[in-house]
Amino acid sequence: MGASARVGVALITAGRMPASLAAARILRRAGWTVIGTDSLPLTPLSRSRSVNHWISTPSPRDQPEAFIGALASIGRDHGVTLVLPIYEEGFVIARRREELQARLPAARLAVAPLELLALLDDKMRFIAHCQSLNLPVPATMLAESAADLRSAWAALDEDVVLKPVFSRFASSVLIRPSASALETVDPSPEEPWVVQQRISGELISSYGICRQGEVVAHGDYHMDFITGSQARQGLGASAVYLPVEAGESLAFARTLFASLSYDGQYGLDFLRTGDGLQCIECNPRGTSGLHLFERRPGFAALLSGSGSGGDAPAPLGPSSGAVNHLQLLQAVRASPQRWFDPKLWQALLSRDVLFDPLDPWPIVDFMAMIATLTAEARQLGVSVAEHFFHDLACEPR
């Protein structure tokens, strides 16, 4: 796997994420030397043929200084020319960008400035910025106290969605909460929440890459077979990604990211109503939408930042059809009636993002990793998802 001529040396973090495996395979096929890292001892990258080296690091969330020190040491020892964060560990890298850049002057750090990441990841500031650009978003109010919460809930006719300003995978989200349910939420200036008008519609997500505010890759997809504690409400992580066409999302992304000269990967979540798309939040990082571009010629240059959109009349779009990964099995177990869903059989026949007959270890190690984390989560009395993401659940502040 991989070309003989080496383009550079890429250090990929968050090796537990299937999207990290996708990134490694993309870069290795393009001729890069790839180093995989994570704080877990075993991940899909640990023995994958897509990496030349596998190295464990300290936890980016619990030991951020040691994490940055490890990246600097790895980068120095292996001549790293690209540091590519995949998940929220990128926020830690952004926070210590000057330090890491000084220690790795020849490396490109593929992460935007912290203040820009904070604006996009903050669910209130993001909505406010979109409103300033006249982009379609739902009515949203900030709650920094119980009084704020009750006032916003009443102002939006009690038909709202509540979520922390910083959250992921729909953790802690409340949909149409009752007056008594409001009492379970305790917002503060340090831990504010948003109260957002509830919109009924079809959920569509977008993944893309920007270079200095120009969208150079963009694709839309449905998220079927949601997993997680709130899967029955349609909240959580997706296990199946099905490409769709939603032209309004590209126009939205172009306006938004041009206004910020954003550089990096992004994810946008929309609801499609009879009046068009409305954007509910942004993830300024990699997402599993990356899987839809795995086989796209030229995509490695965009992912690494070594190329641009060139003279193409439109950004590169997805190259893959529907894809799934092992979380699909969790979704089916959570809702047995899905065995009768025709979408299930379409998903089962689609490409699994972990399995590759020429690179068999990732799917084996992913299953072993999940089994270990499941046992540990039971001992700790937390959900598997919470335990899985603990080391990576960082915030840009």
QUIFEN-V223502 format. One record per run of one state. SS is the DSSP state (helix for helix, strand for strand, loop for the rest). FROM is the first residue (numbers start at 0). LEN is the number of residues. If there is no record, write none. Layout:
# QUIFEN-V223502
ss=SS from=FROM len=LEN
ss=SS from=FROM len=LEN
This chain:
# QUIFEN-V223502
ss=loop from=0 len=8
ss=strand from=8 len=4
ss=loop from=12 len=5
ss=helix from=17 len=12
ss=loop from=29 len=3
ss=strand from=32 len=6
ss=loop from=38 len=14
ss=strand from=52 len=4
ss=loop from=56 len=7
ss=helix from=63 len=15
ss=loop from=78 len=3
ss=strand from=81 len=3
ss=loop from=84 len=4
ss=helix from=88 len=7
ss=loop from=95 len=1
ss=helix from=96 len=7
ss=loop from=103 len=4
ss=strand from=107 len=2
ss=loop from=109 len=4
ss=helix from=113 len=8
ss=loop from=121 len=1
ss=helix from=122 len=10
ss=loop from=132 len=4
ss=strand from=136 len=1
ss=loop from=137 len=2
ss=strand from=139 len=4
ss=loop from=143 len=2
ss=helix from=145 len=10
ss=loop from=155 len=4
ss=strand from=159 len=5
ss=loop from=164 len=9
ss=strand from=173 len=2
ss=loop from=175 len=3
ss=helix from=178 len=4
ss=loop from=182 len=10
ss=strand from=192 len=5
ss=loop from=197 len=4
ss=strand from=201 len=10
ss=loop from=211 len=2
ss=strand from=213 len=14
ss=loop from=227 len=3
ss=helix from=230 len=3
ss=loop from=233 len=3
ss=strand from=236 len=8
ss=loop from=244 len=2
ss=helix from=246 len=12
ss=loop from=258 len=5
ss=strand from=263 len=10
ss=loop from=273 len=2
ss=strand from=275 len=8
ss=loop from=283 len=4
ss=helix from=287 len=6
ss=loop from=293 len=5
ss=helix from=298 len=6
ss=loop from=304 len=11
ss=strand from=315 len=1
ss=loop from=316 len=6
ss=strand from=322 len=2
ss=loop from=324 len=2
ss=helix from=326 len=8
ss=loop from=334 len=1
ss=helix from=335 len=5
ss=loop from=340 len=1
ss=helix from=341 len=7
ss=loop from=348 len=2
ss=strand from=350 len=2
ss=loop from=352 len=8
ss=helix from=360 len=20
ss=loop from=380 len=3
ss=helix from=383 len=9
ss=loop from=392 len=5
